[in-house]
Amino acid sequence: MTAQYSDSRLTDLLAQGTGEILKGVRGVGLLRGRDLGEAGDDLAQNWIARVLAQHRPDDGFLSEEAADNPERLSKDRVWIIDPLDGTKEFATGRQDWAVHIALVENGRPTHAAVGLPDLGVVFSSSDARHVEGPFARKIIASRNRPPKVANHIAEKLGFTSEGFGSAGAKAMHVLLGDHDAYIHAGGQYEWDQAAPVGVALASGLHASRLNGEELRYNNRDTYIPDLLICRPELADDILSLASDYLDEHGSFLK
């Protein structure tokens, strides 16, 4: 472990540097569509892996863009990465894509950063604070696969529901106060969640499974069925509505 970078600083620099790489790849305009997305994934993954190999060689590593090494399961410290969350959005020129960097220690994210490169900002667990005040009265969910439970909860609360791209971008819109909750069902993987959840929890937001279960990371099975990130004062109401919906329909997707 190199002494010149704290875990917090390294997390933030990884998110910042990855965003710059991805903007550079897209900005020159030589690739389009799937080729652009794949090039962005590959280049960002390679850079992150090399940085961590040099600065945190003893830590475990889990990334969407790399083969899983089961040795991570024996590590107390594991970096969980999504170099480019929202590849489709990135490749089609949208702004709702993100960079996810999280250091998970004993199952919990202790340092996390979510970069929104097109907006020129990195949200970090070291200084995250969620916006308080009046509710926006909006719930954010997947743009491509909006879960019916999100629409149901929004209706019961008298809120509206909107779709958006990257999981990280959706979570940060709750932190910014543009939306009051992010509800997902239909499955994600640990790299989709670890960094947004780490930043959200550090900011004072609520984050859990839709059944209220605590989120833990660096599991053998990296699949997680659902997610709730919301204003803390709404958590009990949303979890209760989600429980009622599950009792009635038997699934959050029906």
Buried (B, 14 or more C-beta within 10 A) or exposed (E): EEEEBEBBEBBBBBBBBBBBBBBEBBEEEEBEEEEBBBBBBBBBBBBBBEBBEEBBEEBBBBBBBBEEEEEBEEBEBBBBBBBBBBBBBBBBEBBBBBBBBBBBBEEBBBBBBBBBBBEEBBBBBBEBEBEEEEBBEBBBBBBEEBBBBBBBBBEBBEBBBBBBBBBBBBBBBBBBBBBBBBBBBBEBBBBBBBBBBBBBBBBEBBBBBBEBEEBEBBEEEBEBBBBBBBBEEBBEBBBEBBEEBBEEEEEBBE
